[in-house]
Amino acid sequence: MTPANLSPTTDLEASWDALTAEELRRRGSLKWTLEPGVIGAWVAEMDLGTAPAVTAVLEQAVRDCAFGYTSPTLTQTLCESTARYQREVHGWQVEVEQVSALPDVLSALRAVIARHTPAGSAVIVPTPAYMPFLTIPGELDRELVQVPALRTSEGAAAGWALDLDGIEAAMAAGAGLLVLCHPWNPVGRVLTHEELDAVAVLSTRYGVSVFSDEIHGPLVLDPALSHTPYACRPGTDPDLTFTATAASKGWNIPGLKCAQLIASGAARRSWESSALSRNLSHEGAGVGAMATVAAYDEGREWIEAVRRYVHATAGEVERVLTTAGVGFTRPQGTYLSWLDLSGTPAADGPARFLRERARVSVNDGAAFGRGFESFVRLNLAAPRPLALETASRIARALA
């Protein structure tokens, strides 16, 4: 039994520390069952469960057999909760009528490309990038323009920074959309106000829309930083801005299929005028909407504990891996770290090397864009003892 004098945060951390690979495999997620006997550190989901408020609302839904289609009342509640969360947590004054329900962020991206950008125009994606951002434009017969990030050691942008000159060149050449990932998966950057403002200037200058994926907004780990939505910067043109967000990453409910699109001005009118985008509000899951409302309204203390835990885990993993000579990008936001394994002696790529030699499954950097073949993405949202075992295995394999 837990001693009465332990704090809720201490209790949570103890429960997370106690989770084993065997228990995680028993739960049956893709991350832990695709490759038996291998530590799963690849899929972008957490091993840390979810907030008690989310669990409670889902248990009630089971008791009520609330498995039907989502009602307009529940959708309205979801939009109200989303607007309230953005105002109270991120300082972004979002009105309820500016929020639409979605099944997921990628459905919104497909709709924006297909219906809300000039026909045939290219899509700009800063790389390394979340893998579907690199494949969806081609699925819709659009050219993909990859703009590789700049490596930097300067200030708040240390690690990786947007190549603003490259983005401007692509906009000037006629691209119709910039996909912004903020916080940035997989490099873990929280973009600065200066970077966001620079993007806004370019968007306005060239009339190019920005799709800002802010699904990791609740997961800023560095206590000195906070998430600032792109759309709330004073220079951002609302007519050219679409913001997608969700509770799925922060509260670990990606399988419940619920996300939100926030837009105003001409972007909102365009969204509502297209049946493809407008009808996405009917495609999300009701239980996902219930869980999201509980997360936004009642799960804030829990996610603060998650941020502290993962931030501390990242520091300990960093020490192990940097000692082994790994180039470790410690995430400012997200729970994903970006590892440079340039010295890995593996012809088939570092991810395969680690799977075979360390029995650790990570994402191969080649999937995140051209030029990143020597990198891997490592998920840090794991029980800390297991995360340290993962780091130790990688270090031993490299030695």
Contacts in CASP RR format, 6 or more apart in sequence:
PFRMAT RR
TARGET T0000
AUTHOR 0000-0000-0000
METHOD contacts of the structure
MODEL  1
MTPANLSPTTDLEASWDALTAEELRRRGSLKWTLEPGVIGAWVAEMDLGT
APAVTAVLEQAVRDCAFGYTSPTLTQTLCESTARYQREVHGWQVEVEQVS
ALPDVLSALRAVIARHTPAGSAVIVPTPAYMPFLTIPGELDRELVQVPAL
RTSEGAAAGWALDLDGIEAAMAAGAGLLVLCHPWNPVGRVLTHEELDAVA
VLSTRYGVSVFSDEIHGPLVLDPALSHTPYACRPGTDPDLTFTATAASKG
WNIPGLKCAQLIASGAARRSWESSALSRNLSHEGAGVGAMATVAAYDEGR
EWIEAVRRYVHATAGEVERVLTTAGVGFTRPQGTYLSWLDLSGTPAADGP
ARFLRERARVSVNDGAAFGRGFESFVRLNLAAPRPLALETASRIARALA
2 11 0 8 1.000
2 14 0 8 1.000
6 14 0 8 1.000
8 301 0 8 1.000
8 305 0 8 1.000
9 305 0 8 1.000
9 308 0 8 1.000
12 302 0 8 1.000
12 305 0 8 1.000
12 309 0 8 1.000
13 305 0 8 1.000
13 309 0 8 1.000
16 47 0 8 1.000
16 48 0 8 1.000
16 309 0 8 1.000
16 383 0 8 1.000
16 384 0 8 1.000
17 383 0 8 1.000
17 384 0 8 1.000
17 385 0 8 1.000
18 383 0 8 1.000
19 47 0 8 1.000
19 48 0 8 1.000
19 383 0 8 1.000
19 386 0 8 1.000
20 383 0 8 1.000
20 386 0 8 1.000
21 32 0 8 1.000
21 37 0 8 1.000
21 39 0 8 1.000
21 386 0 8 1.000
24 31 0 8 1.000
24 32 0 8 1.000
24 47 0 8 1.000
25 32 0 8 1.000
25 33 0 8 1.000
25 36 0 8 1.000
25 37 0 8 1.000
29 43 0 8 1.000
29 45 0 8 1.000
30 43 0 8 1.000
31 40 0 8 1.000
31 42 0 8 1.000
31 43 0 8 1.000
31 45 0 8 1.000
31 379 0 8 1.000
32 40 0 8 1.000
34 361 0 8 1.000
35 355 0 8 1.000
35 361 0 8 1.000
37 359 0 8 1.000
38 355 0 8 1.000
38 359 0 8 1.000
38 360 0 8 1.000
38 361 0 8 1.000
39 359 0 8 1.000
39 360 0 8 1.000
39 361 0 8 1.000
39 386 0 8 1.000
39 389 0 8 1.000
39 390 0 8 1.000
39 393 0 8 1.000
40 360 0 8 1.000
40 361 0 8 1.000
40 379 0 8 1.000
41 360 0 8 1.000
41 361 0 8 1.000
41 362 0 8 1.000
41 378 0 8 1.000
41 379 0 8 1.000
41 382 0 8 1.000
41 387 0 8 1.000
41 390 0 8 1.000
42 361 0 8 1.000
42 362 0 8 1.000
42 363 0 8 1.000
42 377 0 8 1.000
42 379 0 8 1.000
43 379 0 8 1.000
44 185 0 8 1.000
44 249 0 8 1.000
44 254 0 8 1.000
44 334 0 8 1.000
44 335 0 8 1.000
44 336 0 8 1.000
44 379 0 8 1.000
45 249 0 8 1.000
45 252 0 8 1.000
45 254 0 8 1.000
45 379 0 8 1.000
45 381 0 8 1.000
46 250 0 8 1.000
46 252 0 8 1.000
46 306 0 8 1.000
46 335 0 8 1.000
46 381 0 8 1.000
46 382 0 8 1.000
47 381 0 8 1.000
47 382 0 8 1.000
47 383 0 8 1.000
47 386 0 8 1.000
48 252 0 8 1.000
48 306 0 8 1.000
48 309 0 8 1.000
48 381 0 8 1.000
48 382 0 8 1.000
48 383 0 8 1.000
49 252 0 8 1.000
50 251 0 8 1.000
50 252 0 8 1.000
50 253 0 8 1.000
50 291 0 8 1.000
50 295 0 8 1.000
50 302 0 8 1.000
51 251 0 8 1.000
51 294 0 8 1.000
51 295 0 8 1.000
51 298 0 8 1.000
51 299 0 8 1.000
51 302 0 8 1.000
51 303 0 8 1.000
52 302 0 8 1.000
53 294 0 8 1.000
53 295 0 8 1.000
53 297 0 8 1.000
53 298 0 8 1.000
53 299 0 8 1.000
53 302 0 8 1.000
54 251 0 8 1.000
54 253 0 8 1.000
54 291 0 8 1.000
54 294 0 8 1.000
54 295 0 8 1.000
54 299 0 8 1.000
56 294 0 8 1.000
57 290 0 8 1.000
57 291 0 8 1.000
57 293 0 8 1.000
57 294 0 8 1.000
58 287 0 8 1.000
58 290 0 8 1.000
58 291 0 8 1.000
60 66 0 8 1.000
61 67 0 8 1.000
61 287 0 8 1.000
61 290 0 8 1.000
66 286 0 8 1.000
66 287 0 8 1.000
66 290 0 8 1.000
67 287 0 8 1.000
68 286 0 8 1.000
69 282 0 8 1.000
69 286 0 8 1.000
70 101 0 8 1.000
70 282 0 8 1.000
70 284 0 8 1.000
70 285 0 8 1.000
70 286 0 8 1.000
70 289 0 8 1.000
74 286 0 8 1.000
74 289 0 8 1.000
74 290 0 8 1.000
75 101 0 8 1.000
75 281 0 8 1.000
75 289 0 8 1.000
76 96 0 8 1.000
77 289 0 8 1.000
77 293 0 8 1.000
78 99 0 8 1.000
78 101 0 8 1.000
78 258 0 8 1.000
78 260 0 8 1.000
78 289 0 8 1.000
78 292 0 8 1.000
78 293 0 8 1.000
79 96 0 8 1.000
79 97 0 8 1.000
79 99 0 8 1.000
79 100 0 8 1.000
79 101 0 8 1.000
79 260 0 8 1.000
80 96 0 8 1.000
81 292 0 8 1.000
81 293 0 8 1.000
81 296 0 8 1.000
81 297 0 8 1.000
82 94 0 8 1.000
82 99 0 8 1.000
82 245 0 8 1.000
82 260 0 8 1.000
82 262 0 8 1.000
82 292 0 8 1.000
82 296 0 8 1.000
83 94 0 8 1.000
83 95 0 8 1.000
83 96 0 8 1.000
83 98 0 8 1.000
83 99 0 8 1.000
84 296 0 8 1.000
84 297 0 8 1.000
85 296 0 8 1.000
85 297 0 8 1.000
86 92 0 8 1.000
86 94 0 8 1.000
86 229 0 8 1.000
86 245 0 8 1.000
86 262 0 8 1.000
87 93 0 8 1.000
87 94 0 8 1.000
89 218 0 8 1.000
89 300 0 8 1.000
90 217 0 8 1.000
90 226 0 8 1.000
90 227 0 8 1.000
90 228 0 8 1.000
90 229 0 8 1.000
90 232 0 8 1.000
91 232 0 8 1.000
92 229 0 8 1.000
92 231 0 8 1.000
92 232 0 8 1.000
93 232 0 8 1.000
94 262 0 8 1.000
95 264 0 8 1.000
97 268 0 8 1.000
98 262 0 8 1.000
98 263 0 8 1.000
98 264 0 8 1.000
98 268 0 8 1.000
99 260 0 8 1.000
99 261 0 8 1.000
99 262 0 8 1.000
100 260 0 8 1.000
100 261 0 8 1.000
100 262 0 8 1.000
100 263 0 8 1.000
100 271 0 8 1.000
100 277 0 8 1.000
100 278 0 8 1.000
100 280 0 8 1.000
100 281 0 8 1.000
101 258 0 8 1.000
101 259 0 8 1.000
101 260 0 8 1.000
101 280 0 8 1.000
101 281 0 8 1.000
101 284 0 8 1.000
101 289 0 8 1.000
102 108 0 8 1.000
102 244 0 8 1.000
102 246 0 8 1.000
102 258 0 8 1.000
102 259 0 8 1.000
102 260 0 8 1.000
102 261 0 8 1.000
102 280 0 8 1.000
102 281 0 8 1.000
102 283 0 8 1.000
102 284 0 8 1.000
103 257 0 8 1.000
103 258 0 8 1.000
103 259 0 8 1.000
103 280 0 8 1.000
103 283 0 8 1.000
103 284 0 8 1.000
103 285 0 8 1.000
104 246 0 8 1.000
104 248 0 8 1.000
104 257 0 8 1.000
104 258 0 8 1.000
104 259 0 8 1.000
105 213 0 8 1.000
105 215 0 8 1.000
105 244 0 8 1.000
105 245 0 8 1.000
105 246 0 8 1.000
105 259 0 8 1.000
106 132 0 8 1.000
106 136 0 8 1.000
107 259 0 8 1.000
107 280 0 8 1.000
107 283 0 8 1.000
108 211 0 8 1.000
108 242 0 8 1.000
108 244 0 8 1.000
108 259 0 8 1.000
108 261 0 8 1.000
108 277 0 8 1.000
108 280 0 8 1.000
109 132 0 8 1.000
109 133 0 8 1.000
109 136 0 8 1.000
109 179 0 8 1.000
109 211 0 8 1.000
109 213 0 8 1.000
109 244 0 8 1.000
110 136 0 8 1.000
110 139 0 8 1.000
110 140 0 8 1.000
111 271 0 8 1.000
111 274 0 8 1.000
111 276 0 8 1.000
111 277 0 8 1.000
111 280 0 8 1.000
112 177 0 8 1.000
112 209 0 8 1.000
112 211 0 8 1.000
112 242 0 8 1.000
112 277 0 8 1.000
113 123 0 8 1.000
113 136 0 8 1.000
113 137 0 8 1.000
113 140 0 8 1.000
113 142 0 8 1.000
113 177 0 8 1.000
114 140 0 8 1.000
114 276 0 8 1.000
115 270 0 8 1.000
115 274 0 8 1.000
115 276 0 8 1.000
115 277 0 8 1.000
116 209 0 8 1.000
116 242 0 8 1.000
116 267 0 8 1.000
116 270 0 8 1.000
116 271 0 8 1.000
116 274 0 8 1.000
116 277 0 8 1.000
117 123 0 8 1.000
117 176 0 8 1.000
117 177 0 8 1.000
117 209 0 8 1.000
118 176 0 8 1.000
120 141 0 8 1.000
120 142 0 8 1.000
120 143 0 8 1.000
121 142 0 8 1.000
121 174 0 8 1.000
121 175 0 8 1.000
121 176 0 8 1.000
121 177 0 8 1.000
122 137 0 8 1.000
122 142 0 8 1.000
122 143 0 8 1.000
122 144 0 8 1.000
122 145 0 8 1.000
122 170 0 8 1.000
122 173 0 8 1.000
122 174 0 8 1.000
122 175 0 8 1.000
122 176 0 8 1.000
123 137 0 8 1.000
123 142 0 8 1.000
123 143 0 8 1.000
123 144 0 8 1.000
123 145 0 8 1.000
123 175 0 8 1.000
123 176 0 8 1.000
123 177 0 8 1.000
123 178 0 8 1.000
123 179 0 8 1.000
124 145 0 8 1.000
124 147 0 8 1.000
124 167 0 8 1.000
124 170 0 8 1.000
124 171 0 8 1.000
124 175 0 8 1.000
124 176 0 8 1.000
124 177 0 8 1.000
124 178 0 8 1.000
124 179 0 8 1.000
124 208 0 8 1.000
125 133 0 8 1.000
125 134 0 8 1.000
125 137 0 8 1.000
125 144 0 8 1.000
125 145 0 8 1.000
125 146 0 8 1.000
125 147 0 8 1.000
125 179 0 8 1.000
126 147 0 8 1.000
126 148 0 8 1.000
126 149 0 8 1.000
126 162 0 8 1.000
126 163 0 8 1.000
126 167 0 8 1.000
126 179 0 8 1.000
126 180 0 8 1.000
126 181 0 8 1.000
126 184 0 8 1.000
127 134 0 8 1.000
127 146 0 8 1.000
127 147 0 8 1.000
127 148 0 8 1.000
127 149 0 8 1.000
127 368 0 8 1.000
127 369 0 8 1.000
127 370 0 8 1.000
127 372 0 8 1.000
128 148 0 8 1.000
128 149 0 8 1.000
128 160 0 8 1.000
128 186 0 8 1.000
128 187 0 8 1.000
128 338 0 8 1.000
128 365 0 8 1.000
128 368 0 8 1.000
128 369 0 8 1.000
128 372 0 8 1.000
128 375 0 8 1.000
129 146 0 8 1.000
129 179 0 8 1.000
129 181 0 8 1.000
129 185 0 8 1.000
129 368 0 8 1.000
129 369 0 8 1.000
130 181 0 8 1.000
130 185 0 8 1.000
130 186 0 8 1.000
130 213 0 8 1.000
130 368 0 8 1.000
131 363 0 8 1.000
131 367 0 8 1.000
131 368 0 8 1.000
133 179 0 8 1.000
133 181 0 8 1.000
133 213 0 8 1.000
134 144 0 8 1.000
134 146 0 8 1.000
134 367 0 8 1.000
134 368 0 8 1.000
134 369 0 8 1.000
137 143 0 8 1.000
137 144 0 8 1.000
138 144 0 8 1.000
145 170 0 8 1.000
145 173 0 8 1.000
145 175 0 8 1.000
146 369 0 8 1.000
146 370 0 8 1.000
147 162 0 8 1.000
147 163 0 8 1.000
147 166 0 8 1.000
147 167 0 8 1.000
147 170 0 8 1.000
148 163 0 8 1.000
148 369 0 8 1.000
148 370 0 8 1.000
148 371 0 8 1.000
149 160 0 8 1.000
149 161 0 8 1.000
149 162 0 8 1.000
149 163 0 8 1.000
149 187 0 8 1.000
150 160 0 8 1.000
150 161 0 8 1.000
150 162 0 8 1.000
150 163 0 8 1.000
151 159 0 8 1.000
151 160 0 8 1.000
151 161 0 8 1.000
152 158 0 8 1.000
152 159 0 8 1.000
152 160 0 8 1.000
152 161 0 8 1.000
153 159 0 8 1.000
154 161 0 8 1.000
156 190 0 8 1.000
156 192 0 8 1.000
156 225 0 8 1.000
157 189 0 8 1.000
157 192 0 8 1.000
157 195 0 8 1.000
159 187 0 8 1.000
159 189 0 8 1.000
159 329 0 8 1.000
160 184 0 8 1.000
160 187 0 8 1.000
160 189 0 8 1.000
160 329 0 8 1.000
160 338 0 8 1.000
161 189 0 8 1.000
161 195 0 8 1.000
162 191 0 8 1.000
162 195 0 8 1.000
162 198 0 8 1.000
162 199 0 8 1.000
164 195 0 8 1.000
164 198 0 8 1.000
164 199 0 8 1.000
164 202 0 8 1.000
167 178 0 8 1.000
167 199 0 8 1.000
167 202 0 8 1.000
168 202 0 8 1.000
168 206 0 8 1.000
171 178 0 8 1.000
171 202 0 8 1.000
171 203 0 8 1.000
171 205 0 8 1.000
171 206 0 8 1.000
171 207 0 8 1.000
171 208 0 8 1.000
172 206 0 8 1.000
174 206 0 8 1.000
174 208 0 8 1.000
175 208 0 8 1.000
176 208 0 8 1.000
176 209 0 8 1.000
177 208 0 8 1.000
177 209 0 8 1.000
177 210 0 8 1.000
177 211 0 8 1.000
178 199 0 8 1.000
178 202 0 8 1.000
178 203 0 8 1.000
178 208 0 8 1.000
178 209 0 8 1.000
178 210 0 8 1.000
178 211 0 8 1.000
179 211 0 8 1.000
179 213 0 8 1.000
180 191 0 8 1.000
180 199 0 8 1.000
180 210 0 8 1.000
180 211 0 8 1.000
180 212 0 8 1.000
180 213 0 8 1.000
180 230 0 8 1.000
181 213 0 8 1.000
181 216 0 8 1.000
182 190 0 8 1.000
182 191 0 8 1.000
182 196 0 8 1.000
182 212 0 8 1.000
182 213 0 8 1.000
182 214 0 8 1.000
182 216 0 8 1.000
182 217 0 8 1.000
182 227 0 8 1.000
182 230 0 8 1.000
183 189 0 8 1.000
183 190 0 8 1.000
183 191 0 8 1.000
183 214 0 8 1.000
183 216 0 8 1.000
183 217 0 8 1.000
183 219 0 8 1.000
183 220 0 8 1.000
183 227 0 8 1.000
183 331 0 8 1.000
183 332 0 8 1.000
183 333 0 8 1.000
183 334 0 8 1.000
184 190 0 8 1.000
184 191 0 8 1.000
184 334 0 8 1.000
185 216 0 8 1.000
185 334 0 8 1.000
185 336 0 8 1.000
186 334 0 8 1.000
186 336 0 8 1.000
186 338 0 8 1.000
186 363 0 8 1.000
186 365 0 8 1.000
186 368 0 8 1.000
186 377 0 8 1.000
187 329 0 8 1.000
187 331 0 8 1.000
187 338 0 8 1.000
188 216 0 8 1.000
188 329 0 8 1.000
188 331 0 8 1.000
188 332 0 8 1.000
188 333 0 8 1.000
188 334 0 8 1.000
188 336 0 8 1.000
188 337 0 8 1.000
188 338 0 8 1.000
189 332 0 8 1.000
189 333 0 8 1.000
190 220 0 8 1.000
190 222 0 8 1.000
190 225 0 8 1.000
190 226 0 8 1.000
190 227 0 8 1.000
190 332 0 8 1.000
190 333 0 8 1.000
191 228 0 8 1.000
191 230 0 8 1.000
193 228 0 8 1.000
193 233 0 8 1.000
196 228 0 8 1.000
196 230 0 8 1.000
196 233 0 8 1.000
196 236 0 8 1.000
197 233 0 8 1.000
197 235 0 8 1.000
199 210 0 8 1.000
199 230 0 8 1.000
200 210 0 8 1.000
200 230 0 8 1.000
200 233 0 8 1.000
200 235 0 8 1.000
200 236 0 8 1.000
200 237 0 8 1.000
201 235 0 8 1.000
202 208 0 8 1.000
203 209 0 8 1.000
203 210 0 8 1.000
203 236 0 8 1.000
203 237 0 8 1.000
203 240 0 8 1.000
203 241 0 8 1.000
204 235 0 8 1.000
204 237 0 8 1.000
204 240 0 8 1.000
207 237 0 8 1.000
207 240 0 8 1.000
208 240 0 8 1.000
209 240 0 8 1.000
209 241 0 8 1.000
209 242 0 8 1.000
209 267 0 8 1.000
210 230 0 8 1.000
210 236 0 8 1.000
210 240 0 8 1.000
210 241 0 8 1.000
210 242 0 8 1.000
211 242 0 8 1.000
211 244 0 8 1.000
212 229 0 8 1.000
212 230 0 8 1.000
212 231 0 8 1.000
212 241 0 8 1.000
212 242 0 8 1.000
212 243 0 8 1.000
212 244 0 8 1.000
213 244 0 8 1.000
213 245 0 8 1.000
214 227 0 8 1.000
214 229 0 8 1.000
214 230 0 8 1.000
214 243 0 8 1.000
214 244 0 8 1.000
214 245 0 8 1.000
215 244 0 8 1.000
215 245 0 8 1.000
215 246 0 8 1.000
215 248 0 8 1.000
215 249 0 8 1.000
215 259 0 8 1.000
216 249 0 8 1.000
216 250 0 8 1.000
216 333 0 8 1.000
216 334 0 8 1.000
217 227 0 8 1.000
217 245 0 8 1.000
217 250 0 8 1.000
217 333 0 8 1.000
218 227 0 8 1.000
218 247 0 8 1.000
218 249 0 8 1.000
218 250 0 8 1.000
218 251 0 8 1.000
218 303 0 8 1.000
219 249 0 8 1.000
219 250 0 8 1.000
219 303 0 8 1.000
219 306 0 8 1.000
219 307 0 8 1.000
219 310 0 8 1.000
219 333 0 8 1.000
219 334 0 8 1.000
219 335 0 8 1.000
220 226 0 8 1.000
220 227 0 8 1.000
220 307 0 8 1.000
220 332 0 8 1.000
220 333 0 8 1.000
221 307 0 8 1.000
221 310 0 8 1.000
221 311 0 8 1.000
221 314 0 8 1.000
221 331 0 8 1.000
221 332 0 8 1.000
221 333 0 8 1.000
221 334 0 8 1.000
221 335 0 8 1.000
222 311 0 8 1.000
222 332 0 8 1.000
222 333 0 8 1.000
223 308 0 8 1.000
223 311 0 8 1.000
225 332 0 8 1.000
225 333 0 8 1.000
229 243 0 8 1.000
230 236 0 8 1.000
230 241 0 8 1.000
230 243 0 8 1.000
231 238 0 8 1.000
231 241 0 8 1.000
231 243 0 8 1.000
231 262 0 8 1.000
231 264 0 8 1.000
238 263 0 8 1.000
238 264 0 8 1.000
238 265 0 8 1.000
238 266 0 8 1.000
238 267 0 8 1.000
238 268 0 8 1.000
239 265 0 8 1.000
239 266 0 8 1.000
239 267 0 8 1.000
240 266 0 8 1.000
240 267 0 8 1.000
241 263 0 8 1.000
241 264 0 8 1.000
241 267 0 8 1.000
242 261 0 8 1.000
242 262 0 8 1.000
242 263 0 8 1.000
242 267 0 8 1.000
242 271 0 8 1.000
243 261 0 8 1.000
243 262 0 8 1.000
243 263 0 8 1.000
244 259 0 8 1.000
244 260 0 8 1.000
244 261 0 8 1.000
244 262 0 8 1.000
245 259 0 8 1.000
245 260 0 8 1.000
245 262 0 8 1.000
246 258 0 8 1.000
246 259 0 8 1.000
246 260 0 8 1.000
246 292 0 8 1.000
247 253 0 8 1.000
247 258 0 8 1.000
247 291 0 8 1.000
247 292 0 8 1.000
247 295 0 8 1.000
247 296 0 8 1.000
248 254 0 8 1.000
248 255 0 8 1.000
248 256 0 8 1.000
248 258 0 8 1.000
248 259 0 8 1.000
249 334 0 8 1.000
250 295 0 8 1.000
250 303 0 8 1.000
250 306 0 8 1.000
251 291 0 8 1.000
251 292 0 8 1.000
251 295 0 8 1.000
251 299 0 8 1.000
251 302 0 8 1.000
251 303 0 8 1.000
252 381 0 8 1.000
253 288 0 8 1.000
253 291 0 8 1.000
253 292 0 8 1.000
253 295 0 8 1.000
256 285 0 8 1.000
256 287 0 8 1.000
256 288 0 8 1.000
256 291 0 8 1.000
256 292 0 8 1.000
257 284 0 8 1.000
257 285 0 8 1.000
257 288 0 8 1.000
258 284 0 8 1.000
258 285 0 8 1.000
258 286 0 8 1.000
258 288 0 8 1.000
258 289 0 8 1.000
258 291 0 8 1.000
258 292 0 8 1.000
260 292 0 8 1.000
261 271 0 8 1.000
261 277 0 8 1.000
261 280 0 8 1.000
263 271 0 8 1.000
271 277 0 8 1.000
271 278 0 8 1.000
272 278 0 8 1.000
295 303 0 8 1.000
306 381 0 8 1.000
309 384 0 8 1.000
310 335 0 8 1.000
310 380 0 8 1.000
310 381 0 8 1.000
312 384 0 8 1.000
313 380 0 8 1.000
313 382 0 8 1.000
313 384 0 8 1.000
313 387 0 8 1.000
313 388 0 8 1.000
314 330 0 8 1.000
314 331 0 8 1.000
314 337 0 8 1.000
314 380 0 8 1.000
315 330 0 8 1.000
316 384 0 8 1.000
316 387 0 8 1.000
316 388 0 8 1.000
316 391 0 8 1.000
317 328 0 8 1.000
317 337 0 8 1.000
317 378 0 8 1.000
317 380 0 8 1.000
317 387 0 8 1.000
317 388 0 8 1.000
317 390 0 8 1.000
317 391 0 8 1.000
318 328 0 8 1.000
318 330 0 8 1.000
318 337 0 8 1.000
320 388 0 8 1.000
320 391 0 8 1.000
320 392 0 8 1.000
320 395 0 8 1.000
321 327 0 8 1.000
321 328 0 8 1.000
321 339 0 8 1.000
321 391 0 8 1.000
321 394 0 8 1.000
321 395 0 8 1.000
322 328 0 8 1.000
323 395 0 8 1.000
324 394 0 8 1.000
324 395 0 8 1.000
324 398 0 8 1.000
324 399 0 8 1.000
325 398 0 8 1.000
326 339 0 8 1.000
326 340 0 8 1.000
326 341 0 8 1.000
326 394 0 8 1.000
326 395 0 8 1.000
326 398 0 8 1.000
327 339 0 8 1.000
327 340 0 8 1.000
327 341 0 8 1.000
328 337 0 8 1.000
328 339 0 8 1.000
328 340 0 8 1.000
329 337 0 8 1.000
329 338 0 8 1.000
329 339 0 8 1.000
329 340 0 8 1.000
330 337 0 8 1.000
331 337 0 8 1.000
331 338 0 8 1.000
331 380 0 8 1.000
335 379 0 8 1.000
335 380 0 8 1.000
335 381 0 8 1.000
336 377 0 8 1.000
336 378 0 8 1.000
336 379 0 8 1.000
336 380 0 8 1.000
337 377 0 8 1.000
337 378 0 8 1.000
337 380 0 8 1.000
338 375 0 8 1.000
338 376 0 8 1.000
338 377 0 8 1.000
338 378 0 8 1.000
339 350 0 8 1.000
339 362 0 8 1.000
339 375 0 8 1.000
339 376 0 8 1.000
339 377 0 8 1.000
339 378 0 8 1.000
339 394 0 8 1.000
340 374 0 8 1.000
340 375 0 8 1.000
341 350 0 8 1.000
341 353 0 8 1.000
341 354 0 8 1.000
341 374 0 8 1.000
341 375 0 8 1.000
341 376 0 8 1.000
341 398 0 8 1.000
342 374 0 8 1.000
343 374 0 8 1.000
344 350 0 8 1.000
344 353 0 8 1.000
344 374 0 8 1.000
344 398 0 8 1.000
345 353 0 8 1.000
346 352 0 8 1.000
346 353 0 8 1.000
349 364 0 8 1.000
349 366 0 8 1.000
349 373 0 8 1.000
349 374 0 8 1.000
350 362 0 8 1.000
350 364 0 8 1.000
350 365 0 8 1.000
350 374 0 8 1.000
350 375 0 8 1.000
350 376 0 8 1.000
351 361 0 8 1.000
351 362 0 8 1.000
351 363 0 8 1.000
351 364 0 8 1.000
351 365 0 8 1.000
351 376 0 8 1.000
352 364 0 8 1.000
353 397 0 8 1.000
354 360 0 8 1.000
354 361 0 8 1.000
354 362 0 8 1.000
354 376 0 8 1.000
354 393 0 8 1.000
354 394 0 8 1.000
354 397 0 8 1.000
355 361 0 8 1.000
355 362 0 8 1.000
357 397 0 8 1.000
358 390 0 8 1.000
358 393 0 8 1.000
358 394 0 8 1.000
358 396 0 8 1.000
358 397 0 8 1.000
359 393 0 8 1.000
360 390 0 8 1.000
360 393 0 8 1.000
360 394 0 8 1.000
362 376 0 8 1.000
362 377 0 8 1.000
362 378 0 8 1.000
362 379 0 8 1.000
363 376 0 8 1.000
363 377 0 8 1.000
364 373 0 8 1.000
364 376 0 8 1.000
365 372 0 8 1.000
365 373 0 8 1.000
365 374 0 8 1.000
365 375 0 8 1.000
365 376 0 8 1.000
365 377 0 8 1.000
366 372 0 8 1.000
366 373 0 8 1.000
368 375 0 8 1.000
368 377 0 8 1.000
378 390 0 8 1.000
380 387 0 8 1.000
382 390 0 8 1.000
END
